[in-house]
Amino acid sequence: MKTTNKFLALAMMAMAMFFNSCSDDDDPVGPSQQEIETKIVGKWKSVTNEGKETLTNERFIETYENGGTGFVSSCNVHPVTKEMGWINKKAVSYTISGSYVAVKDNMDGTQEGNPVGNGSTPAPEPVENKQQILSIDNNKMSVSRQDGEVLINLEKVTVDYSQDIIGMWEGVEMTGPETYGDAHHRIHYKADGTYEYFSLEDGQWVALEDEFEEWNVDGDWLATRWQNKDSDVVNYEWWDIDYIKDGIMKWSALREDAKTGKRFTTTFTWKKIEIEGE
């Protein structure tokens, strides 16, 4: 009898070890902290949000550097004024604990935060954005935010068009609903982060008189904003730069109609115009 009981006990232990082993193999194993620390270094662009492709004007770019520093670019709604704005390569710090990454930034009211001329708006408190890394390799990363409520996929950006875009460009073709009448415009991107916009009038290129015109490129994502003369409205626009090569630049943008919710893609192709001294 004792022998039988002993045999049954050993058999039950063996079965428990077997099922525990199977359970461990079936459970998804996330990346380790060491793996995250190694692979997260670089520039990452949001590409999907909750299974839907991220709209171009809702993207964010996160750059992680060695040593716990980096910067972020994004379009955003200001937490106090609820106005649309942008974050332009804002310096951040980050820490990694297990599979969690906490990014801390301060959305204050300079070029990176509030619209120009809105200096009376109080700056919000520093924001810490905590996310869990679900998976990461050399090119793709999946993160969970807001305690698992939001799933975002990101892809690594390996190009940097911030210098290639500097100079004069003339529009040659547009496709999609947003044609602005035609593609025949010129934009002169300057190294100081400002630009000039030109339209063709009676055979002459005439610069538009705006209060300000600013641009920023982070990797392959272009942000522009401007304020028309005698207006207090700040306008914003975002594009993905598909490529800049051999004097040709192509943009694309995934947009959504605010009234119908219908999504559409617009493209814009430009050619480089040589300017003496540039």
N, C-alpha and C positions, 0 to 999 in steps of 0.2 A: 504493500500500500504506500509506504513511504517512497519507494522507488517510482511508483506511478505518479505520485504528486510532484516529485522532483522533476520527472520527465515533462509533465505538463507545464510546470513553471518555466523550465528552460525553453520549451517550445513557444510559450507566450512571449518570452523575452526576445526570442529570435524574430517572431512575427512583428513585434513592435519596432525592432531595429530595422526590419525590412521596409515597413510602411513609412517610418521616419525618413529613411534614405530616399524612398520614392518621392515623398513630399518635398524634401529639400531639392531634389533634382527638378521637380515640376515648378517650383516657385521661381519667378523671375529674379535674377540677381542683378542689382543695380551697380553702377560704377563705384569704385572705392574712392576715398578722398584723395589718395595719391594719384589715381588715374585722372580725376577731375583737375587737380592742380597742374598736371602736365599738359592735358589736352585742351583746357579751356583758354590758354593763352592764344590771343589772336583777335580778329574782328568777326562778329557774328551779326547776321541780319535776320529779323523775324520774317518767316515765309508763310506760316499757317497759324491760325488761331481757332481753337475748337473745331479742327477739321476743315475749316474754310480758308482758302487762300487769302493772305493778308492784303488789304487794299494798300496801294502805294502811299496814299496820304495817311496811313495809320501804322506805318512801319516804325521800328526802332533799330538802332545800330548800337551794339555794346562791344567795346574794345577792352579786353583784359590784358594787362601787362604783368610781367614778373614783379613780385614784391607787393602785390595787393593794391595796385593802383590801376587806373584806366580812365576811359571817358565814354560818354554816351551821347548819341544824337537821336532826336525823335521829334515828331509833332505831338503836341499835347494840349489839353484843355487846362487852363490855369485854375488851381483849386480854389482860389478866392474870387476872381473876377468871372470865371467860366468862359473867358475869351480864348480863342484858338491862338496858339503860339508855337514856338519851336525851341528845342534844346540843341545848341550848336557846339558839339564836342565838349560837353560839360565834364570837368574833372570829377571823378568819383573814386571811392575806395571800396574794396570788397574783402570779405573774409569767407573762408570755406570751413565748414564744420560737418564732417561726415559727407552726406550727399547734398547738403544745403549750402547755397551761396547767398550771402547777404550783401547787396550793393547799396551803398549810402551816397546820396547826392543832395545838393541844396539848390532847389529851383528858385534862385533869386532873380531880381528884376533888371538884369542887364541884357546884353545882346542875346544871351543864351535862353533867357526866360521870358519875361513880359514883353509885350509889344513896345516898340520905341515910343517915347513920349508918355509912357504910363508910369512914371517914376513915383507917383503918389500912392500907388497900390502897395499895401504892405506885403513883404516877402513872407512866404509860408515857412514853417519850420522844416528843418532838414528831413528828408524822406528816406526811409530804409526799405528797400524792396527785397523781400526774401523769396527765394525760389528753390525748388528741389530739382536736382538734375536726375532725370529718369534714365537717360541714356546719352552717351557722347562718344564720338569717334573723331577722326581727324577732319571731317567735313560737315558732320551733322550733329545737332544737339536737340534733345527734347526736354522741356522743363515744365514743371507744374507750379502754378502760382495761386495765391489766395486759398491755401490749404486744400489744394487739389481741385478747386472749382474751375480753373482755367488751364488748358493745355496748349502750350506754344511750341512750335518747331522752328528751329533756326538753322541757317546754313552759314558756313564760314565764307567770308569774303576775302579773296586773295588778290584783288586789284585795288588800285588807288588812283582815281582820275582827278584828284584835287589840283594837280599841276597841269595835266593834259588839257583841261577845259579852259585854261587861261588864254585869252585872245578874242578875236572877232569871229563870229559864226553867223552864217546866213542860212535861213530856213529854206529847204528845197522841196519837202514833201511832208504831208500829214495824212494819217489815216484814222478812221474812227469818228465818232460823233463830235468830239471837241476839235473842230477845225479852225475856229477863230476867224472864219471868213476864208483865209488861205494860209499858206505856210511862209509867205514872203515877208520875213522880218529879219532883223539883225540884232544880235546881242553881243556886247563887248564885256567879257568877264575880266575883271581886274584882280591883280594879286592881293589887293587889300580887302577883298571880300565884298566889294561893291560891283555893280555892273551898270551899263547903259543900254537902254532898249531903243531901237530905231525902227521907224516905219517909212515906207517909200511914198513920198508925196511929190507929184509932178516931176517924177524922174530923179528926185533928190532924196537922200537918206537923212531923215530928221529925227533927232533924239527926243524922246518923250520927256517932258518936264515933270518929274515926280519929286515928292518930298525926300524920299530915299528909295534905293534899290539895293538889296543885299542878297548874297548867295552863300551857300555852303555845300561842299561835297565831302561826304564821309564814305570812303570806299567807292561804291558804285551808286550811291543814292544822293540825288541833287535836291536841295531845298532852296527855294527863292521866296522872298517876301518884299513887298513894296507898298508905298502909300502914295496915292495920287495927290497932285497939288490941290489945295483948297478942300481936302477931305481928311476926316479923322479916322477913316476905316483902313485897317491894315489888312492887306491881301496876302494869302499864302498859296504856294503851289509846290508839289513834290513830283519827282520823276525818278524812275530807275534808268540808269545809263547802261544800255545794252553793250555798247562798245565805243571806243574812240580809236580809229585806226586809219592811217593814210589820208589824213585830212577830212575824214568823214566821222560824224558823231550821230549815234541813234539813241533816242529815248523811247521808253514805253511806260505806260501807266495803266494800272487796273483801277477803275473808278466805280462808283455806285450812285445811281440816280437817287437823290434824297426823297423824291416823291414816290417813285415806283419801286425802289429797291432793286431795280434791274442793274446788273453789272455789265461793264463794257471795257474794252481796251482801246487806248489811243496811242499812236506812235508819232514821233516827230524826228525827221532826219535833217541834219545840218551839214554844211560844208565850211571848211576853214577859209577865212579871208586873211591873207597876209597883210599885216600892217608894218610899215617901216618902223624899226626900232624895237619890235617885239619878236 
